[in-house]
Amino acid sequence: MKSLNELFDKTESTWKILNEWVENAKNHVELLPVNSKENQKILLELQITTKSLLGTVVYYTGGILVNDGWLRILGSGDSRLPRNLATWNQIENGQSMRLPGSLLVADDVVGGFFAINGGAFEGNIGDVFYLAPDTLEWENLDMSYSDFVNWALTGDVSRFYETFQWENWSDMVRKATGDKGILIYPYLWAEGEEIELRSKSIVPVNELWELNLDNRKKLGLE
């Protein structure tokens, strides 16, 4: 077990890089205030260094909101994102109990989840996978965590989500804090009306997670 002093990079080089990305962001980005009661504890629990972007996001931010909170990147937690990297992953002895062999690092408001592969998926260790709500498949994005965060801030996020969004979607998204999500019915993976006509309700994000897992089992995807 490394000490906090060993995990902390005094040069703050990665923190400076993240701030440069935010300054050059093409999307609407908010760095949430750090939770100073949790950030050090999370670094120690997960043994991640602030030399890494993951450690930097945890240590210096409460999380990152992109495009009015449509996309949420987990950090140390904040009132607007009342989950942190450790609690959401249900960390025990440095391992995720929520999705063993991975680390859930971000999600979107309509029930898509992003995870770093630690052996749970076929593919390179360290790649980010996306549980897509329109297929319920874990898709390899062929990105590292750093690449993913850079894309979230400076990439074409709107194009990635264009089939999931409806007119005036941001009005509803702003009402959903980071521990909530929007349940769309019929589900995005099911046949039905166009997205504009499907019902939408704000529910706990854990409900979206559990629904995805249950529906994956029903569809034989487990």
C-alpha positions as a Python dict, from the first residue, in 0.01 Angstrom:
ca = {
    (1, 'M'): (0, 0, 0),
    (2, 'K'): (144, 334, -106),
    (3, 'S'): (101, 634, 120),
    (4, 'L'): (-80, 951, 17),
    (5, 'N'): (253, 1126, -13),
    (6, 'E'): (365, 862, -266),
    (7, 'L'): (40, 895, -464),
    (8, 'F'): (45, 1274, -481),
    (9, 'D'): (236, 1443, -765),
    (10, 'K'): (362, 1776, -635),
    (11, 'T'): (425, 1905, -987),
    (12, 'E'): (49, 1890, -1055),
    (13, 'S'): (138, 1828, -1419),
    (14, 'T'): (-174, 1624, -1499),
    (15, 'W'): (-399, 1875, -1325),
    (16, 'K'): (-252, 2144, -1552),
    (17, 'I'): (-324, 1929, -1857),
    (18, 'L'): (-687, 1880, -1749),
    (19, 'N'): (-730, 2254, -1705),
    (20, 'E'): (-592, 2313, -2054),
    (21, 'W'): (-849, 2071, -2193),
    (22, 'V'): (-1125, 2254, -2006),
    (23, 'E'): (-1008, 2589, -2141),
    (24, 'N'): (-1014, 2449, -2496),
    (25, 'A'): (-1336, 2251, -2451),
    (26, 'K'): (-1580, 2244, -2741),
    (27, 'N'): (-1857, 2119, -2512),
    (28, 'H'): (-2013, 2285, -2209),
    (29, 'V'): (-1797, 2163, -1920),
    (30, 'E'): (-1820, 2215, -1544),
    (31, 'L'): (-1553, 2103, -1299),
    (32, 'L'): (-1737, 2044, -972),
    (33, 'P'): (-1576, 2150, -642),
    (34, 'V'): (-1363, 1880, -482),
    (35, 'N'): (-1492, 1694, -178),
    (36, 'S'): (-1188, 1737, 47),
    (37, 'K'): (-1328, 1486, 298),
    (38, 'E'): (-1328, 1205, 41),
    (39, 'N'): (-1063, 1272, -225),
    (40, 'Q'): (-761, 1150, -29),
    (41, 'K'): (-949, 846, 100),
    (42, 'I'): (-1043, 742, -255),
    (43, 'L'): (-683, 770, -376),
    (44, 'L'): (-572, 546, -91),
    (45, 'E'): (-857, 296, -139),
    (46, 'L'): (-788, 257, -510),
    (47, 'Q'): (-412, 321, -491),
    (48, 'I'): (-422, 563, -784),
    (49, 'T'): (-177, 847, -827),
    (50, 'T'): (-246, 1205, -927),
    (51, 'K'): (9, 1153, -1204),
    (52, 'S'): (-277, 968, -1375),
    (53, 'L'): (-579, 1154, -1509),
    (54, 'L'): (-810, 930, -1308),
    (55, 'G'): (-631, 1024, -987),
    (56, 'T'): (-634, 1389, -1086),
    (57, 'V'): (-1011, 1393, -1148),
    (58, 'V'): (-1068, 1231, -807),
    (59, 'Y'): (-823, 1446, -613),
    (60, 'Y'): (-901, 1786, -762),
    (61, 'T'): (-1268, 1767, -860),
    (62, 'G'): (-1604, 1652, -732),
    (63, 'G'): (-1661, 1525, -1085),
    (64, 'I'): (-1711, 1670, -1430),
    (65, 'L'): (-2044, 1758, -1592),
    (66, 'V'): (-2060, 1780, -1971),
    (67, 'N'): (-2342, 1942, -2169),
    (68, 'D'): (-2565, 2040, -1877),
    (69, 'G'): (-2501, 1710, -1702),
    (70, 'W'): (-2593, 1482, -1990),
    (71, 'L'): (-2256, 1314, -1934),
    (72, 'R'): (-2120, 1276, -1579),
    (73, 'I'): (-1758, 1182, -1503),
    (74, 'L'): (-1713, 1065, -1146),
    (75, 'G'): (-1471, 1229, -903),
    (76, 'S'): (-1481, 1279, -527),
    (77, 'G'): (-1851, 1374, -520),
    (78, 'D'): (-2051, 1695, -497),
    (79, 'S'): (-2407, 1802, -416),
    (80, 'R'): (-2478, 1802, -790),
    (81, 'L'): (-2311, 1464, -835),
    (82, 'P'): (-2374, 1283, -504),
    (83, 'R'): (-2173, 976, -599),
    (84, 'N'): (-1800, 932, -596),
    (85, 'L'): (-1573, 684, -768),
    (86, 'A'): (-1543, 459, -462),
    (87, 'T'): (-1903, 457, -339),
    (88, 'W'): (-2055, 405, -684),
    (89, 'N'): (-1822, 111, -754),
    (90, 'Q'): (-1883, -33, -406),
    (91, 'I'): (-1510, -69, -348),
    (92, 'E'): (-1391, -339, -110),
    (93, 'N'): (-1022, -417, -68),
    (94, 'G'): (-947, -203, -370),
    (95, 'Q'): (-1185, -395, -598),
    (96, 'S'): (-1523, -304, -747),
    (97, 'M'): (-1809, -511, -615),
    (98, 'R'): (-2062, -346, -847),
    (99, 'L'): (-1894, -472, -1164),
    (100, 'P'): (-1597, -695, -1074),
    (101, 'G'): (-1300, -668, -1306),
    (102, 'S'): (-1376, -311, -1403),
    (103, 'L'): (-1414, 41, -1270),
    (104, 'L'): (-1722, 245, -1357),
    (105, 'V'): (-1596, 597, -1423),
    (106, 'A'): (-1879, 784, -1595),
    (107, 'D'): (-2236, 759, -1716),
    (108, 'D'): (-2490, 950, -1917),
    (109, 'V'): (-2832, 1060, -1810),
    (110, 'V'): (-3020, 807, -2025),
    (111, 'G'): (-2856, 498, -1879),
    (112, 'G'): (-2531, 450, -2064),
    (113, 'F'): (-2235, 352, -1845),
    (114, 'F'): (-1861, 380, -1902),
    (115, 'A'): (-1614, 138, -1741),
    (116, 'I'): (-1239, 87, -1748),
    (117, 'N'): (-1161, -273, -1835),
    (118, 'G'): (-971, -458, -1564),
    (119, 'G'): (-1045, -803, -1702),
    (120, 'A'): (-1425, -801, -1711),
    (121, 'F'): (-1438, -765, -2090),
    (122, 'E'): (-1255, -915, -2385),
    (123, 'G'): (-1009, -651, -2496),
    (124, 'N'): (-714, -453, -2373),
    (125, 'I'): (-680, -386, -2002),
    (126, 'G'): (-732, -15, -1946),
    (127, 'D'): (-965, 39, -2242),
    (128, 'V'): (-1294, 216, -2175),
    (129, 'F'): (-1609, 18, -2255),
    (130, 'Y'): (-1960, 163, -2295),
    (131, 'L'): (-2281, -11, -2195),
    (132, 'A'): (-2499, 131, -2471),
    (133, 'P'): (-2867, 174, -2375),
    (134, 'D'): (-2983, 115, -2733),
    (135, 'T'): (-2817, -230, -2760),
    (136, 'L'): (-2738, -326, -2397),
    (137, 'E'): (-2398, -443, -2525),
    (138, 'W'): (-2065, -350, -2370),
    (139, 'E'): (-1886, -178, -2658),
    (140, 'N'): (-1510, -121, -2666),
    (141, 'L'): (-1448, 247, -2740),
    (142, 'D'): (-1079, 175, -2803),
    (143, 'M'): (-990, 465, -2576),
    (144, 'S'): (-786, 493, -2261),
    (145, 'Y'): (-941, 685, -1970),
    (146, 'S'): (-737, 993, -2066),
    (147, 'D'): (-856, 967, -2427),
    (148, 'F'): (-1214, 932, -2304),
    (149, 'V'): (-1200, 1243, -2086),
    (150, 'N'): (-1034, 1440, -2365),
    (151, 'W'): (-1311, 1329, -2603),
    (152, 'A'): (-1581, 1420, -2349),
    (153, 'L'): (-1443, 1772, -2323),
    (154, 'T'): (-1326, 1843, -2676),
    (155, 'G'): (-1489, 1580, -2899),
    (156, 'D'): (-1817, 1561, -3088),
    (157, 'V'): (-2030, 1438, -2797),
    (158, 'S'): (-2351, 1565, -2959),
    (159, 'R'): (-2299, 1344, -3262),
    (160, 'F'): (-2235, 1040, -3040),
    (161, 'Y'): (-2572, 1097, -2871),
    (162, 'E'): (-2777, 1237, -3159),
    (163, 'T'): (-3018, 941, -3175),
    (164, 'F'): (-3076, 949, -2796),
    (165, 'Q'): (-3170, 1316, -2768),
    (166, 'W'): (-3502, 1488, -2818),
    (167, 'E'): (-3608, 1848, -2867),
    (168, 'N'): (-3539, 2058, -2555),
    (169, 'W'): (-3372, 1762, -2381),
    (170, 'S'): (-3153, 1996, -2176),
    (171, 'D'): (-3456, 2128, -1985),
    (172, 'M'): (-3521, 1786, -1835),
    (173, 'V'): (-3154, 1698, -1791),
    (174, 'R'): (-3096, 2006, -1574),
    (175, 'K'): (-3362, 1876, -1333),
    (176, 'A'): (-3180, 1546, -1288),
    (177, 'T'): (-2895, 1570, -1036),
    (178, 'G'): (-2602, 1334, -1078),
    (179, 'D'): (-2762, 1058, -872),
    (180, 'K'): (-3061, 1053, -1106),
    (181, 'G'): (-3119, 964, -1469),
    (182, 'I'): (-3395, 966, -1726),
    (183, 'L'): (-3588, 645, -1787),
    (184, 'I'): (-3711, 633, -2145),
    (185, 'Y'): (-3996, 393, -2227),
    (186, 'P'): (-4024, 198, -2448),
    (187, 'Y'): (-3657, 136, -2371),
    (188, 'L'): (-3404, 266, -2620),
    (189, 'W'): (-3313, -91, -2718),
    (190, 'A'): (-3678, -181, -2789),
    (191, 'E'): (-3884, -110, -3096),
    (192, 'G'): (-4127, 175, -3059),
    (193, 'E'): (-4202, 533, -3142),
    (194, 'E'): (-3938, 787, -3227),
    (195, 'I'): (-3752, 929, -2928),
    (196, 'E'): (-3973, 1240, -2914),
    (197, 'L'): (-4284, 1032, -2846),
    (198, 'R'): (-4146, 795, -2583),
    (199, 'S'): (-4227, 860, -2218),
    (200, 'K'): (-3951, 1003, -2000),
    (201, 'S'): (-3927, 1013, -1623),
    (202, 'I'): (-3654, 1102, -1374),
    (203, 'V'): (-3546, 803, -1162),
    (204, 'P'): (-3245, 708, -944),
    (205, 'V'): (-2942, 625, -1157),
    (206, 'N'): (-2913, 295, -971),
    (207, 'E'): (-3255, 200, -1108),
    (208, 'L'): (-3125, 250, -1461),
    (209, 'W'): (-2820, 38, -1380),
    (210, 'E'): (-3028, -246, -1235),
    (211, 'L'): (-3274, -232, -1525),
    (212, 'N'): (-2989, -266, -1771),
    (213, 'L'): (-2852, -570, -1590),
    (214, 'D'): (-3196, -733, -1562),
    (215, 'N'): (-3277, -670, -1928),
    (216, 'R'): (-2937, -802, -2038),
    (217, 'K'): (-3020, -1129, -1860),
    (218, 'K'): (-3365, -1146, -2017),
    (219, 'L'): (-3213, -1092, -2362),
    (220, 'G'): (-2944, -1355, -2302),
    (221, 'L'): (-2659, -1107, -2310),
    (222, 'E'): (-2499, -1212, -1981),
}
